[in-house]
Amino acid sequence: MTDDLPALLARWRRFRRALNVEDHAAMDRLIAMVERRGPALARAIDDPLEVAVLAVLIELVRERA
């Protein structure tokens, strides 16, 4: 559901605060990847975690191409 994706991102943002400061930039990148690709994927996939994983994987593969 597309409504579940914002909730997942909110949890990830709270989790980010628990990370060491040096890991914040990496978590920010992950969140940005999901924000960029997630909404389109969420229209086809119901599980927000699956959406997030696929969004990150797509972004990483595209960066390497």
N, CA, C and O atoms as a GROMACS GRO file, in nm:
protein
  260
    1MET      N    1   0.083  -0.118   0.000
    1MET     CA    2   0.000   0.000   0.000
    1MET      C    3   0.088   0.125   0.000
    1MET      O    4   0.188   0.132   0.071
    2THR      N    5   0.050   0.220  -0.078
    2THR     CA    6   0.129   0.342  -0.085
    2THR      C    7   0.126   0.419   0.046
    2THR      O    8   0.219   0.495   0.072
    3ASP      N    9   0.023   0.401   0.129
    3ASP     CA   10   0.016   0.470   0.258
    3ASP      C   11   0.119   0.416   0.356
    3ASP      O   12   0.159   0.487   0.449
    4ASP      N   13   0.161   0.292   0.338
    4ASP     CA   14   0.256   0.231   0.431
    4ASP      C   15   0.400   0.278   0.408
    4ASP      O   16   0.482   0.271   0.499
    5LEU      N   17   0.431   0.324   0.289
    5LEU     CA   18   0.566   0.367   0.258
    5LEU      C   19   0.609   0.488   0.342
    5LEU      O   20   0.720   0.487   0.394
    6PRO      N   21   0.527   0.590   0.356
    6PRO     CA   22   0.566   0.702   0.443
    6PRO      C   23   0.592   0.658   0.588
    6PRO      O   24   0.680   0.712   0.655
    7ALA      N   25   0.515   0.562   0.636
    7ALA     CA   26   0.536   0.512   0.772
    7ALA      C   27   0.670   0.440   0.784
    7ALA      O   28   0.741   0.456   0.883
    8LEU      N   29   0.704   0.363   0.682
    8LEU     CA   30   0.834   0.296   0.681
    8LEU      C   31   0.948   0.399   0.680
    8LEU      O   32   1.045   0.385   0.754
    9LEU      N   33   0.935   0.502   0.597
    9LEU     CA   34   1.038   0.605   0.591
    9LEU      C   35   1.048   0.681   0.723
    9LEU      O   36   1.158   0.720   0.764
   10ALA      N   37   0.938   0.702   0.790
   10ALA     CA   38   0.940   0.768   0.921
   10ALA      C   39   1.016   0.682   1.023
   10ALA      O   40   1.093   0.734   1.103
   11ARG      N   41   0.994   0.551   1.018
   11ARG     CA   42   1.069   0.461   1.108
   11ARG      C   43   1.218   0.466   1.076
   11ARG      O   44   1.301   0.468   1.167
   12TRP      N   45   1.252   0.467   0.948
   12TRP     CA   46   1.392   0.473   0.908
   12TRP      C   47   1.456   0.604   0.955
   12TRP      O   48   1.572   0.605   0.994
   13ARG      N   49   1.381   0.714   0.951
   13ARG     CA   50   1.435   0.843   0.997
   13ARG      C   51   1.459   0.840   1.148
   13ARG      O   52   1.559   0.894   1.196
   14ARG      N   53   1.369   0.777   1.224
   14ARG     CA   54   1.391   0.763   1.368
   14ARG      C   55   1.513   0.675   1.394
   14ARG      O   56   1.594   0.704   1.482
   15PHE      N   57   1.525   0.566   1.318
   15PHE     CA   58   1.640   0.476   1.331
   15PHE      C   59   1.770   0.551   1.302
   15PHE      O   60   1.871   0.527   1.369
   16ARG      N   61   1.768   0.640   1.204
   16ARG     CA   62   1.887   0.718   1.166
   16ARG      C   63   1.943   0.793   1.287
   16ARG      O   64   2.064   0.803   1.304
   17ARG      N   65   1.853   0.846   1.370
   17ARG     CA   66   1.899   0.921   1.488
   17ARG      C   67   1.975   0.833   1.586
   17ARG      O   68   2.056   0.883   1.664
   18ALA      N   69   1.950   0.704   1.585
   18ALA     CA   70   2.018   0.611   1.675
   18ALA      C   71   2.156   0.570   1.622
   18ALA      O   72   2.236   0.514   1.696
   19LEU      N   73   2.182   0.596   1.496
   19LEU     CA   74   2.310   0.559   1.435
   19LEU      C   75   2.423   0.651   1.480
   19LEU      O   76   2.398   0.762   1.528
   20ASN      N   77   2.544   0.604   1.464
   20ASN     CA   78   2.660   0.691   1.484
   20ASN      C   79   2.656   0.801   1.380
   20ASN      O   80   2.608   0.781   1.269
   21VAL      N   81   2.708   0.917   1.416
   21VAL     CA   82   2.705   1.033   1.326
   21VAL      C   83   2.768   1.000   1.191
   21VAL      O   84   2.719   1.047   1.088
   22GLU      N   85   2.872   0.921   1.189
   22GLU     CA   86   2.939   0.891   1.062
   22GLU      C   87   2.853   0.804   0.970
   22GLU      O   88   2.883   0.792   0.851
   23ASP      N   89   2.747   0.743   1.022
   23ASP     CA   90   2.658   0.662   0.939
   23ASP      C   91   2.536   0.740   0.888
   23ASP      O   92   2.460   0.688   0.807
   24HIS      N   93   2.517   0.863   0.935
   24HIS     CA   94   2.400   0.942   0.895
   24HIS      C   95   2.395   0.964   0.744
   24HIS      O   96   2.288   0.952   0.685
   25ALA      N   97   2.506   0.997   0.683
   25ALA     CA   98   2.507   1.024   0.538
   25ALA      C   99   2.464   0.901   0.459
   25ALA      O  100   2.391   0.912   0.361
   26ALA      N  101   2.511   0.784   0.501
   26ALA     CA  102   2.472   0.660   0.431
   26ALA      C  103   2.323   0.634   0.446
   26ALA      O  104   2.256   0.596   0.350
   27MET      N  105   2.270   0.655   0.566
   27MET     CA  106   2.127   0.634   0.586
   27MET      C  107   2.046   0.738   0.509
   27MET      O  108   1.940   0.706   0.455
   28ASP      N  109   2.096   0.860   0.502
   28ASP     CA  110   2.029   0.964   0.422
   28ASP      C  111   2.020   0.922   0.276
   28ASP      O  112   1.918   0.944   0.210
   29ARG      N  113   2.126   0.861   0.226
   29ARG     CA  114   2.126   0.812   0.086
   29ARG      C  115   2.021   0.705   0.066
   29ARG      O  116   1.948   0.706  -0.033
   30LEU      N  117   2.013   0.611   0.160
   30LEU     CA  118   1.914   0.504   0.149
   30LEU      C  119   1.772   0.560   0.149
   30LEU      O  120   1.688   0.520   0.068
   31ILE      N  121   1.746   0.653   0.239
   31ILE     CA  122   1.614   0.714   0.247
   31ILE      C  123   1.582   0.787   0.117
   31ILE      O  124   1.471   0.777   0.066
   32ALA      N  125   1.678   0.860   0.065
   32ALA     CA  126   1.658   0.933  -0.061
   32ALA      C  127   1.629   0.838  -0.176
   32ALA      O  128   1.546   0.868  -0.262
   33MET      N  129   1.696   0.724  -0.179
   33MET     CA  130   1.671   0.626  -0.285
   33MET      C  131   1.527   0.576  -0.280
   33MET      O  132   1.461   0.562  -0.383
   34VAL      N  133   1.480   0.548  -0.159
   34VAL     CA  134   1.343   0.498  -0.145
   34VAL      C  135   1.243   0.609  -0.178
   34VAL      O  136   1.140   0.582  -0.240
   35GLU      N  137   1.272   0.731  -0.138
   35GLU     CA  138   1.183   0.843  -0.172
   35GLU      C  139   1.175   0.863  -0.323
   35GLU      O  140   1.069   0.898  -0.375
   36ARG      N  141   1.286   0.843  -0.392
   36ARG     CA  142   1.291   0.864  -0.536
   36ARG      C  143   1.216   0.755  -0.613
   36ARG      O  144   1.138   0.785  -0.703
   37ARG      N  145   1.238   0.631  -0.579
   37ARG     CA  146   1.182   0.518  -0.655
   37ARG      C  147   1.060   0.454  -0.591
   37ARG      O  148   0.979   0.391  -0.659
   38GLY      N  149   1.045   0.471  -0.462
   38GLY     CA  150   0.942   0.401  -0.388
   38GLY      C  151   0.799   0.424  -0.434
   38GLY      O  152   0.725   0.327  -0.451
   39PRO      N  153   0.757   0.548  -0.455
   39PRO     CA  154   0.616   0.569  -0.492
   39PRO      C  155   0.573   0.493  -0.617
   39PRO      O  156   0.463   0.438  -0.621
   40ALA      N  157   0.656   0.488  -0.717
   40ALA     CA  158   0.621   0.414  -0.839
   40ALA      C  159   0.614   0.264  -0.811
   40ALA      O  160   0.523   0.196  -0.859
   41LEU      N  161   0.708   0.214  -0.735
   41LEU     CA  162   0.707   0.071  -0.703
   41LEU      C  163   0.589   0.034  -0.613
   41LEU      O  164   0.532  -0.074  -0.625
   42ALA      N  165   0.552   0.124  -0.524
   42ALA     CA  166   0.443   0.096  -0.428
   42ALA      C  167   0.309   0.079  -0.498
   42ALA      O  168   0.218   0.018  -0.443
   43ARG      N  169   0.297   0.132  -0.618
   43ARG     CA  170   0.172   0.113  -0.692
   43ARG      C  171   0.157  -0.032  -0.740
   43ARG      O  172   0.047  -0.077  -0.769
   44ALA      N  173   0.269  -0.103  -0.750
   44ALA     CA  174   0.264  -0.241  -0.800
   44ALA      C  175   0.291  -0.346  -0.692
   44ALA      O  176   0.261  -0.464  -0.711
   45ILE      N  177   0.347  -0.304  -0.578
   45ILE     CA  178   0.386  -0.397  -0.472
   45ILE      C  179   0.323  -0.351  -0.341
   45ILE      O  180   0.332  -0.234  -0.306
   46ASP      N  181   0.260  -0.442  -0.270
   46ASP     CA  182   0.190  -0.408  -0.146
   46ASP      C  183   0.281  -0.395  -0.024
   46ASP      O  184   0.249  -0.320   0.069
   47ASP      N  185   0.391  -0.465  -0.022
   47ASP     CA  186   0.478  -0.470   0.096
   47ASP      C  187   0.576  -0.352   0.095
   47ASP      O  188   0.662  -0.346   0.006
   48PRO      N  189   0.568  -0.259   0.190
   48PRO     CA  190   0.656  -0.143   0.188
   48PRO      C  191   0.804  -0.179   0.205
   48PRO      O  192   0.891  -0.111   0.152
   49LEU      N  193   0.832  -0.286   0.279
   49LEU     CA  194   0.972  -0.326   0.294
   49LEU      C  195   1.027  -0.378   0.161
   49LEU      O  196   1.141  -0.349   0.126
   50GLU      N  197   0.947  -0.454   0.090
   50GLU     CA  198   0.988  -0.503  -0.042
   50GLU      C  199   1.010  -0.386  -0.138
   50GLU      O  200   1.104  -0.386  -0.217
   51VAL      N  201   0.922  -0.288  -0.131
   51VAL     CA  202   0.937  -0.166  -0.212
   51VAL      C  203   1.070  -0.100  -0.181
   51VAL      O  204   1.145  -0.063  -0.272
   52ALA      N  205   1.100  -0.084  -0.051
   52ALA     CA  206   1.224  -0.016  -0.010
   52ALA      C  207   1.348  -0.093  -0.058
   52ALA      O  208   1.442  -0.032  -0.110
   53VAL      N  209   1.347  -0.223  -0.041
   53VAL     CA  210   1.462  -0.304  -0.083
   53VAL      C  211   1.482  -0.295  -0.234
   53VAL      O  212   1.594  -0.274  -0.281
   54LEU      N  213   1.375  -0.309  -0.310
   54LEU     CA  214   1.387  -0.300  -0.456
   54LEU      C  215   1.429  -0.161  -0.501
   54LEU      O  216   1.508  -0.148  -0.594
   55ALA      N  217   1.378  -0.058  -0.436
   55ALA     CA  218   1.417   0.079  -0.472
   55ALA      C  219   1.567   0.100  -0.452
   55ALA      O  220   1.634   0.157  -0.538
   56VAL      N  221   1.619   0.053  -0.339
   56VAL     CA  222   1.763   0.068  -0.312
   56VAL      C  223   1.844  -0.014  -0.411
   56VAL      O  224   1.944   0.033  -0.464
   57LEU      N  225   1.802  -0.137  -0.436
   57LEU     CA  226   1.876  -0.221  -0.531
   57LEU      C  227   1.879  -0.161  -0.670
   57LEU      O  228   1.983  -0.161  -0.736
   58ILE      N  229   1.766  -0.110  -0.716
   58ILE     CA  230   1.761  -0.047  -0.849
   58ILE      C  231   1.856   0.071  -0.854
   58ILE      O  232   1.932   0.086  -0.951
   59GLU      N  233   1.854   0.156  -0.752
   59GLU     CA  234   1.942   0.272  -0.749
   59GLU      C  235   2.090   0.229  -0.749
   59GLU      O  236   2.171   0.288  -0.821
   60LEU      N  237   2.123   0.129  -0.671
   60LEU     CA  238   2.263   0.082  -0.666
   60LEU      C  239   2.309   0.025  -0.798
   60LEU      O  240   2.421   0.051  -0.842
   61VAL      N  241   2.224  -0.052  -0.863
   61VAL     CA  242   2.259  -0.110  -0.993
   61VAL      C  243   2.277   0.002  -1.095
   61VAL      O  244   2.371  -0.001  -1.175
   62ARG      N  245   2.188   0.100  -1.093
   62ARG     CA  246   2.198   0.211  -1.188
   62ARG      C  247   2.326   0.292  -1.165
   62ARG      O  248   2.386   0.340  -1.261
   63GLU      N  249   2.366   0.307  -1.040
   63GLU     CA  250   2.490   0.380  -1.011
   63GLU      C  251   2.613   0.309  -1.068
   63GLU      O  252   2.710   0.373  -1.108
   64ARG      N  253   2.608   0.177  -1.070
   64ARG     CA  254   2.721   0.099  -1.119
   64ARG      C  255   2.724   0.087  -1.270
   64ARG      O  256   2.827   0.052  -1.327
   65ALA      N  257   2.613   0.115  -1.335
   65ALA     CA  258   2.603   0.100  -1.480
   65ALA      C  259   2.672   0.215  -1.551
   65ALA      O  260   2.675   0.220  -1.674
   0.00000   0.00000   0.00000
